[in-house]
Amino acid sequence: MRRLVVLLAGLLSAWPASAQKAPQDLSTQKPPEARTLPTPTAAPRDEAPADAATPARDRAYGALQRGMYLTALQLALPLAKLGDPVAQTLLGEIYGRGLGVPRSDAEAARWYGAAAASGNPDGQFRYALMLLDGSAGRTDPAAARDLMKAAADAGIPLAAYNFGQMLIEESPVAGFTEALPYFQKSAQAGVSDAQYAMAQIYAYGRGVSQPDIPKARAYLLASARGGNVTGQVEFGIWLINGKGGRKDVAAGAGWLRRAAARGNPIAMNRLAHLYKDGIGVAASKVEAGKWSVLAKRADNDDASLDDFFRKLDDDTKKAALEAANKFRPS
């Protein structure tokens, strides 16, 4: 997937400089899998007699959501061939994810492209992503930009977020001002990456008249609750340092623990320090050693943690290593 320029992320300087590594840029966000139900363990079946009074398009989407992918395909295909953009988008979904049929980027691009040409916002968004990452059989950033803007202006939240990223890529200075309304709409719709972007905008005063730390903290909280792992890391640190509001060390440690459990190297590093010093958690040399090992394995080097681990007794080192070896990201 082609990566777009993302907002500045910097963490708080109150942490050791050796432990500060910038979080990874957010990549262009694809449509969440939650748009349809997860693929069932059993093979899809053609069943459930259709209600003749229900439009075929609605029956097709109902079948898709129930995991009856072949039925959805059979209902949507005739409509798609007649130019129905909603049915075309449905077929793009089926072929793009390989739902009941072999996955085919070519077929997905064919149907998403047809839907986009008809002005369907979902089709425009999906096809724009395929034109960006080359899965459409070609890359066309200019066409992708136009389609992404159209989808964003039509109210697709993820398109608004991605178009905001495009604007910043095009103009790292003025782009923030242009991107702000798109990020804001996306954030209001619950897109956690957009909520994180808004937090950065208000934290650093980019695209707004001046920084607004309490507002940035509110957006960070929303992004953390929405599952944005970088937002969880930063919000945890803000809570520990009392930035932008009430200080809550235990709650901050909880957010860092959640992000570390998902495999975030920065969270692992910070959590090691918390267990080492007993900040927000009960001090534990084994836990501190475990997270310092995991952070180092994830290329987050920290001389102070290396020194801490070297000074542990052999039994503690062994227990920490065993715990680290058992770790699996959630």
C-alpha positions as a Markdown table, in Angstrom:
| # | Residue | x | y | z |
|---|---|---|---|---|
| 1 | Met | 0.0 | 0.0 | 0.0 |
| 2 | Arg | 1.4 | 3.4 | -0.9 |
| 3 | Arg | 2.0 | 5.4 | 2.2 |
| 4 | Leu | 1.0 | 9.0 | 2.6 |
| 5 | Val | 2.7 | 11.7 | 4.6 |
| 6 | Val | 1.2 | 11.8 | 8.1 |
| 7 | Leu | 1.1 | 14.4 | 10.9 |
| 8 | Leu | 4.0 | 15.0 | 13.2 |
| 9 | Ala | 3.8 | 12.6 | 16.2 |
| 10 | Gly | 6.5 | 13.5 | 18.7 |
| 11 | Leu | 6.2 | 12.1 | 22.2 |
| 12 | Leu | 6.9 | 14.1 | 25.4 |
| 13 | Ser | 10.4 | 15.2 | 26.2 |
| 14 | Ala | 9.9 | 14.2 | 29.9 |
| 15 | Trp | 10.9 | 10.7 | 28.9 |
| 16 | Pro | 14.6 | 9.7 | 28.5 |
| 17 | Ala | 15.9 | 10.8 | 25.1 |
| 18 | Ser | 17.3 | 7.3 | 24.6 |
| 19 | Ala | 13.8 | 5.9 | 24.8 |
| 20 | Gln | 12.3 | 8.3 | 22.2 |
| 21 | Lys | 11.6 | 6.8 | 18.9 |
| 22 | Ala | 8.9 | 8.4 | 16.7 |
| 23 | Pro | 5.8 | 6.2 | 16.2 |
| 24 | Gln | 5.4 | 4.8 | 12.7 |
| 25 | Asp | 3.5 | 6.9 | 10.2 |
| 26 | Leu | -0.1 | 5.9 | 9.7 |
| 27 | Ser | -0.6 | 4.3 | 6.3 |
| 28 | Thr | -3.5 | 5.0 | 4.0 |
| 29 | Gln | -6.4 | 3.4 | 5.7 |
| 30 | Lys | -8.3 | 0.8 | 3.9 |
| 31 | Pro | -12.0 | 0.1 | 4.5 |
| 32 | Pro | -12.5 | -1.8 | 7.8 |
| 33 | Glu | -13.4 | -5.4 | 7.7 |
| 34 | Ala | -16.4 | -4.5 | 9.8 |
| 35 | Arg | -18.3 | -3.3 | 6.7 |
| 36 | Thr | -19.3 | -6.9 | 6.3 |
| 37 | Leu | -19.4 | -9.8 | 8.6 |
| 38 | Pro | -16.2 | -11.9 | 9.1 |
| 39 | Thr | -15.8 | -14.8 | 6.8 |
| 40 | Pro | -17.6 | -17.8 | 8.5 |
| 41 | Thr | -15.8 | -21.0 | 9.3 |
| 42 | Ala | -18.4 | -23.0 | 7.3 |
| 43 | Ala | -18.6 | -22.7 | 3.5 |
| 44 | Pro | -21.2 | -20.2 | 2.3 |
| 45 | Arg | -24.4 | -21.7 | 1.2 |
| 46 | Asp | -27.1 | -20.6 | -1.3 |
| 47 | Glu | -30.2 | -20.7 | 0.8 |
| 48 | Ala | -33.0 | -18.5 | 2.2 |
| 49 | Pro | -35.7 | -18.0 | -0.3 |
| 50 | Ala | -35.9 | -14.4 | -1.4 |
| 51 | Asp | -38.8 | -12.2 | -0.6 |
| 52 | Ala | -40.0 | -11.1 | -4.1 |
| 53 | Ala | -41.1 | -7.8 | -2.7 |
| 54 | Thr | -37.6 | -6.9 | -1.6 |
| 55 | Pro | -35.4 | -5.3 | -4.3 |
| 56 | Ala | -32.7 | -7.6 | -5.6 |
| 57 | Arg | -30.0 | -5.1 | -4.6 |
| 58 | Asp | -31.2 | -5.2 | -0.9 |
| 59 | Arg | -31.4 | -9.0 | -1.0 |
| 60 | Ala | -27.9 | -9.1 | -2.4 |
| 61 | Tyr | -26.5 | -7.0 | 0.5 |
| 62 | Gly | -28.5 | -9.0 | 3.0 |
| 63 | Ala | -27.0 | -12.2 | 1.7 |
| 64 | Leu | -23.5 | -10.7 | 1.8 |
| 65 | Gln | -23.9 | -9.7 | 5.5 |
| 66 | Arg | -25.2 | -13.1 | 6.4 |
| 67 | Gly | -22.2 | -14.8 | 4.8 |
| 68 | Met | -24.1 | -16.1 | 1.8 |
| 69 | Tyr | -21.6 | -14.9 | -0.7 |
| 70 | Leu | -22.6 | -17.0 | -3.7 |
| 71 | Thr | -26.2 | -15.9 | -3.3 |
| 72 | Ala | -25.0 | -12.3 | -3.1 |
| 73 | Leu | -23.0 | -12.7 | -6.2 |
| 74 | Gln | -25.8 | -14.3 | -8.2 |
| 75 | Leu | -28.2 | -11.5 | -7.2 |
| 76 | Ala | -25.8 | -8.7 | -7.8 |
| 77 | Leu | -24.2 | -9.8 | -11.1 |
| 78 | Pro | -27.3 | -9.1 | -13.4 |
| 79 | Leu | -27.8 | -5.7 | -11.8 |
| 80 | Ala | -24.1 | -4.8 | -12.1 |
| 81 | Lys | -24.1 | -5.7 | -15.7 |
| 82 | Leu | -27.0 | -3.4 | -16.2 |
| 83 | Gly | -25.0 | -0.5 | -14.7 |
| 84 | Asp | -26.2 | -0.5 | -11.1 |
| 85 | Pro | -23.3 | 1.1 | -9.2 |
| 86 | Val | -24.3 | -0.3 | -5.8 |
| 87 | Ala | -24.3 | -3.8 | -7.2 |
| 88 | Gln | -21.0 | -3.1 | -8.9 |
| 89 | Thr | -19.5 | -2.0 | -5.5 |
| 90 | Leu | -20.8 | -5.2 | -3.9 |
| 91 | Leu | -19.1 | -7.3 | -6.6 |
| 92 | Gly | -15.9 | -5.3 | -6.0 |
| 93 | Glu | -16.1 | -6.2 | -2.3 |
| 94 | Ile | -16.7 | -9.9 | -3.1 |
| 95 | Tyr | -13.8 | -10.2 | -5.5 |
| 96 | Gly | -11.5 | -7.9 | -3.6 |
| 97 | Arg | -11.8 | -10.0 | -0.4 |
| 98 | Gly | -12.3 | -13.4 | -2.1 |
| 99 | Leu | -15.7 | -14.0 | -0.5 |
| 100 | Gly | -16.9 | -17.3 | -1.8 |
| 101 | Val | -14.8 | -16.9 | -4.9 |
| 102 | Pro | -11.1 | -16.8 | -5.6 |
| 103 | Arg | -9.8 | -13.3 | -4.8 |
| 104 | Ser | -9.2 | -11.3 | -7.9 |
| 105 | Asp | -7.8 | -7.7 | -7.9 |
| 106 | Ala | -8.6 | -7.5 | -11.6 |
| 107 | Glu | -12.3 | -8.2 | -11.1 |
| 108 | Ala | -12.4 | -6.0 | -8.0 |
| 109 | Ala | -10.9 | -3.1 | -10.0 |
| 110 | Arg | -13.3 | -3.8 | -12.9 |
| 111 | Trp | -16.4 | -3.4 | -10.7 |
| 112 | Tyr | -15.1 | -0.7 | -8.4 |
| 113 | Gly | -14.0 | 1.2 | -11.4 |
| 114 | Ala | -17.4 | 0.9 | -13.0 |
| 115 | Ala | -19.1 | 2.1 | -9.8 |
| 116 | Ala | -16.7 | 5.0 | -9.5 |
| 117 | Ala | -17.4 | 6.0 | -13.1 |
| 118 | Ser | -21.1 | 6.1 | -12.2 |
| 119 | Gly | -20.4 | 8.5 | -9.2 |
| 120 | Asn | -20.9 | 6.0 | -6.4 |
| 121 | Pro | -18.9 | 7.3 | -3.4 |
| 122 | Asp | -18.0 | 3.9 | -2.0 |
| 123 | Gly | -16.8 | 2.8 | -5.4 |
| 124 | Gln | -14.8 | 6.0 | -5.8 |
| 125 | Phe | -13.1 | 5.5 | -2.5 |
| 126 | Arg | -12.3 | 1.8 | -3.0 |
| 127 | Tyr | -11.1 | 2.3 | -6.6 |
| 128 | Ala | -8.9 | 5.3 | -5.5 |
| 129 | Leu | -7.2 | 3.0 | -3.0 |
| 130 | Met | -6.5 | 0.5 | -5.7 |
| 131 | Leu | -5.1 | 3.2 | -8.0 |
| 132 | Leu | -2.8 | 4.2 | -5.2 |
| 133 | Asp | -1.4 | 0.8 | -4.3 |
| 134 | Gly | -1.3 | -0.5 | -7.9 |
| 135 | Ser | -3.7 | -3.4 | -7.2 |
| 136 | Ala | -5.9 | -2.0 | -10.0 |
| 137 | Gly | -3.2 | -3.1 | -12.5 |
| 138 | Arg | -1.8 | 0.4 | -12.7 |
| 139 | Thr | -1.1 | 3.4 | -10.5 |
| 140 | Asp | -2.6 | 6.8 | -11.1 |
| 141 | Pro | -2.2 | 9.2 | -8.2 |
| 142 | Ala | -3.9 | 12.0 | -10.0 |
| 143 | Ala | -7.0 | 10.0 | -10.7 |
| 144 | Ala | -6.9 | 8.6 | -7.2 |
| 145 | Arg | -6.8 | 12.1 | -5.8 |
| 146 | Asp | -9.8 | 13.2 | -7.7 |
| 147 | Leu | -11.8 | 10.1 | -6.8 |
| 148 | Met | -10.8 | 10.4 | -3.1 |
| 149 | Lys | -11.9 | 14.0 | -3.0 |
| 150 | Ala | -15.2 | 13.2 | -4.6 |
| 151 | Ala | -15.8 | 10.4 | -2.1 |
| 152 | Ala | -14.7 | 12.6 | 0.8 |
| 153 | Asp | -17.0 | 15.4 | -0.3 |
| 154 | Ala | -19.8 | 12.9 | -0.6 |
| 155 | Gly | -19.4 | 12.0 | 3.1 |
| 156 | Ile | -17.3 | 8.8 | 3.2 |
| 157 | Pro | -15.4 | 9.2 | 6.5 |
| 158 | Leu | -12.3 | 7.2 | 5.6 |
| 159 | Ala | -12.1 | 9.0 | 2.3 |
| 160 | Ala | -12.1 | 12.3 | 4.1 |
| 161 | Tyr | -9.2 | 11.1 | 6.3 |
| 162 | Asn | -7.2 | 9.9 | 3.4 |
| 163 | Phe | -7.8 | 13.0 | 1.3 |
| 164 | Gly | -6.6 | 15.1 | 4.3 |
| 165 | Gln | -3.4 | 13.1 | 4.2 |
| 166 | Met | -3.1 | 13.8 | 0.4 |
| 167 | Leu | -3.4 | 17.5 | 1.0 |
| 168 | Ile | -0.6 | 17.5 | 3.6 |
| 169 | Glu | 1.6 | 15.5 | 1.2 |
| 170 | Glu | 1.0 | 18.1 | -1.5 |
| 171 | Ser | 1.7 | 21.0 | 0.8 |
| 172 | Pro | 3.3 | 20.3 | 4.2 |
| 173 | Val | 2.6 | 23.9 | 5.3 |
| 174 | Ala | -0.7 | 25.1 | 3.8 |
| 175 | Gly | -2.0 | 21.6 | 3.6 |
| 176 | Phe | -2.8 | 21.4 | 7.3 |
| 177 | Thr | -5.3 | 24.2 | 6.9 |
| 178 | Glu | -7.0 | 22.6 | 3.9 |
| 179 | Ala | -7.0 | 19.2 | 5.5 |
| 180 | Leu | -8.5 | 20.4 | 8.8 |
| 181 | Pro | -12.2 | 20.2 | 7.8 |
| 182 | Tyr | -11.7 | 16.8 | 6.2 |
| 183 | Phe | -10.0 | 15.4 | 9.3 |
| 184 | Gln | -12.6 | 17.0 | 11.5 |
| 185 | Lys | -15.5 | 15.3 | 9.6 |
| 186 | Ser | -13.8 | 12.0 | 9.7 |
| 187 | Ala | -13.0 | 12.3 | 13.4 |
| 188 | Gln | -16.6 | 13.2 | 14.1 |
| 189 | Ala | -17.6 | 10.0 | 12.3 |
| 190 | Gly | -15.4 | 8.0 | 14.7 |
| 191 | Val | -12.4 | 7.3 | 12.5 |
| 192 | Ser | -9.6 | 6.9 | 15.1 |
| 193 | Asp | -6.8 | 7.8 | 12.8 |
| 194 | Ala | -8.5 | 11.1 | 12.0 |
| 195 | Gln | -9.0 | 11.7 | 15.8 |
| 196 | Tyr | -5.3 | 11.2 | 16.2 |
| 197 | Ala | -4.6 | 13.6 | 13.4 |
| 198 | Met | -6.8 | 16.2 | 15.0 |
| 199 | Ala | -4.9 | 15.7 | 18.3 |
| 200 | Gln | -1.7 | 16.4 | 16.5 |
| 201 | Ile | -3.1 | 19.5 | 14.8 |
| 202 | Tyr | -4.2 | 21.0 | 18.1 |
| 203 | Ala | -1.1 | 19.9 | 20.0 |
| 204 | Tyr | 1.3 | 21.6 | 17.6 |
| 205 | Gly | -0.9 | 24.4 | 16.3 |
| 206 | Arg | -0.8 | 23.2 | 12.7 |
| 207 | Gly | -3.6 | 24.5 | 10.5 |
| 208 | Val | -5.2 | 26.3 | 13.5 |
| 209 | Ser | -4.5 | 29.7 | 15.0 |
| 210 | Gln | -2.7 | 28.3 | 18.1 |
| 211 | Pro | -2.2 | 25.1 | 20.0 |
| 212 | Asp | -5.0 | 23.9 | 22.2 |
| 213 | Ile | -3.7 | 21.2 | 24.5 |
| 214 | Pro | -6.9 | 20.3 | 26.3 |
| 215 | Lys | -8.7 | 19.9 | 23.0 |
| 216 | Ala | -5.7 | 17.8 | 21.7 |
| 217 | Arg | -6.0 | 15.6 | 24.8 |
| 218 | Ala | -9.7 | 15.1 | 24.2 |
| 219 | Tyr | -9.0 | 13.9 | 20.6 |
| 220 | Leu | -6.2 | 11.7 | 21.9 |
| 221 | Leu | -8.6 | 10.1 | 24.3 |
| 222 | Ala | -11.1 | 9.5 | 21.5 |
| 223 | Ser | -8.4 | 8.0 | 19.2 |
| 224 | Ala | -7.2 | 5.7 | 22.0 |
| 225 | Arg | -10.7 | 4.5 | 22.8 |
| 226 | Gly | -11.2 | 3.9 | 19.1 |
| 227 | Gly | -8.2 | 1.5 | 19.0 |
| 228 | Asn | -5.5 | 3.8 | 17.5 |
| 229 | Val | -2.4 | 2.3 | 19.0 |
| 230 | Thr | -0.3 | 5.4 | 18.6 |
| 231 | Gly | -3.0 | 7.4 | 20.2 |
| 232 | Gln | -3.0 | 4.9 | 23.1 |
| 233 | Val | 0.7 | 5.4 | 23.6 |
| 234 | Glu | 0.6 | 9.2 | 23.5 |
| 235 | Phe | -2.5 | 9.4 | 25.7 |
| 236 | Gly | -1.0 | 7.2 | 28.2 |
| 237 | Ile | 2.1 | 9.4 | 28.4 |
| 238 | Trp | 0.0 | 12.5 | 28.6 |
| 239 | Leu | -1.9 | 11.0 | 31.6 |
| 240 | Ile | 1.3 | 10.1 | 33.3 |
| 241 | Asn | 2.8 | 13.6 | 32.8 |
| 242 | Gly | -0.5 | 15.4 | 33.5 |
| 243 | Lys | -0.4 | 17.1 | 30.1 |
| 244 | Gly | -3.6 | 18.9 | 29.1 |
| 245 | Gly | -5.5 | 17.8 | 32.1 |
| 246 | Arg | -5.6 | 15.7 | 35.2 |
| 247 | Lys | -2.6 | 13.5 | 36.0 |
| 248 | Asp | -3.5 | 9.8 | 36.4 |
| 249 | Val | -0.4 | 7.6 | 36.4 |
| 250 | Ala | -2.3 | 4.3 | 36.9 |
| 251 | Ala | -4.6 | 5.0 | 34.0 |
| 252 | Gly | -1.7 | 6.1 | 31.8 |
| 253 | Ala | 0.1 | 2.8 | 32.6 |
| 254 | Gly | -3.1 | 1.0 | 31.6 |
| 255 | Trp | -3.1 | 2.6 | 28.2 |
| 256 | Leu | 0.6 | 1.9 | 27.7 |
| 257 | Arg | 0.0 | -1.7 | 28.7 |
| 258 | Arg | -2.8 | -2.0 | 26.2 |
| 259 | Ala | -0.6 | -0.7 | 23.4 |
| 260 | Ala | 2.3 | -2.8 | 24.4 |
| 261 | Ala | 0.1 | -5.9 | 24.3 |
| 262 | Arg | -0.5 | -5.0 | 20.7 |
| 263 | Gly | 3.2 | -5.0 | 20.0 |
| 264 | Asn | 4.0 | -1.3 | 19.9 |
| 265 | Pro | 7.7 | -0.9 | 20.6 |
| 266 | Ile | 7.4 | 2.6 | 22.2 |
| 267 | Ala | 4.8 | 1.3 | 24.6 |
| 268 | Met | 6.9 | -1.7 | 25.5 |
| 269 | Asn | 9.8 | 0.6 | 26.3 |
| 270 | Arg | 7.8 | 3.0 | 28.4 |
| 271 | Leu | 6.1 | 0.0 | 30.2 |
| 272 | Ala | 9.6 | -1.4 | 31.1 |
| 273 | His | 10.5 | 1.9 | 32.7 |
| 274 | Leu | 7.2 | 2.0 | 34.7 |
| 275 | Tyr | 7.8 | -1.6 | 36.0 |
| 276 | Lys | 11.4 | -0.8 | 36.7 |
| 277 | Asp | 10.6 | 2.3 | 38.8 |
| 278 | Gly | 7.2 | 1.3 | 40.1 |
| 279 | Ile | 5.3 | 4.2 | 38.5 |
| 280 | Gly | 1.6 | 3.5 | 38.1 |
| 281 | Val | 2.2 | -0.2 | 38.6 |
| 282 | Ala | 3.7 | -2.4 | 41.3 |
| 283 | Ala | 7.5 | -2.5 | 40.7 |
| 284 | Ser | 8.6 | -5.8 | 39.1 |
| 285 | Lys | 12.0 | -6.7 | 37.9 |
| 286 | Val | 10.7 | -9.6 | 35.9 |
| 287 | Glu | 8.1 | -7.5 | 34.1 |
| 288 | Ala | 10.5 | -4.7 | 33.5 |
| 289 | Gly | 13.0 | -7.2 | 32.1 |
| 290 | Lys | 10.4 | -8.8 | 29.9 |
| 291 | Trp | 9.2 | -5.5 | 28.3 |
| 292 | Ser | 12.8 | -4.2 | 27.9 |
| 293 | Val | 13.7 | -7.4 | 26.1 |
| 294 | Leu | 10.6 | -7.1 | 23.8 |
| 295 | Ala | 11.3 | -3.4 | 23.1 |
| 296 | Lys | 14.9 | -4.2 | 22.2 |
| 297 | Arg | 13.8 | -7.1 | 19.9 |
| 298 | Ala | 11.5 | -4.5 | 18.2 |
| 299 | Asp | 14.6 | -2.3 | 17.6 |
| 300 | Asn | 13.8 | 0.2 | 20.3 |
| 301 | Asp | 17.2 | 0.4 | 22.0 |
| 302 | Asp | 17.6 | 2.0 | 25.4 |
| 303 | Ala | 20.9 | 2.1 | 27.1 |
| 304 | Ser | 19.4 | 2.6 | 30.6 |
| 305 | Leu | 17.2 | -0.5 | 30.2 |
| 306 | Asp | 20.2 | -2.5 | 28.8 |
| 307 | Asp | 22.1 | -1.6 | 31.9 |
| 308 | Phe | 19.2 | -2.5 | 34.1 |
| 309 | Phe | 18.8 | -5.9 | 32.5 |
| 310 | Arg | 22.6 | -6.7 | 32.8 |
| 311 | Lys | 22.5 | -6.1 | 36.5 |
| 312 | Leu | 19.6 | -8.5 | 37.1 |
| 313 | Asp | 20.4 | -11.8 | 38.8 |
| 314 | Asp | 20.4 | -14.9 | 36.7 |
| 315 | Asp | 17.1 | -16.2 | 38.0 |
| 316 | Thr | 15.3 | -12.9 | 37.3 |
| 317 | Lys | 16.9 | -12.7 | 33.8 |
| 318 | Lys | 15.7 | -16.2 | 33.1 |
| 319 | Ala | 12.2 | -15.5 | 34.2 |
| 320 | Ala | 12.1 | -12.3 | 32.2 |
| 321 | Leu | 13.3 | -14.0 | 29.0 |
| 322 | Glu | 10.8 | -16.8 | 29.5 |
| 323 | Ala | 8.0 | -14.3 | 29.8 |
| 324 | Ala | 9.2 | -12.4 | 26.7 |
| 325 | Asn | 9.4 | -15.6 | 24.7 |
| 326 | Lys | 5.8 | -16.4 | 25.6 |
| 327 | Phe | 4.5 | -13.0 | 24.4 |
| 328 | Arg | 2.2 | -12.9 | 21.4 |
| 329 | Pro | 0.8 | -9.6 | 20.3 |
| 330 | Ser | -3.0 | -9.4 | 20.8 |
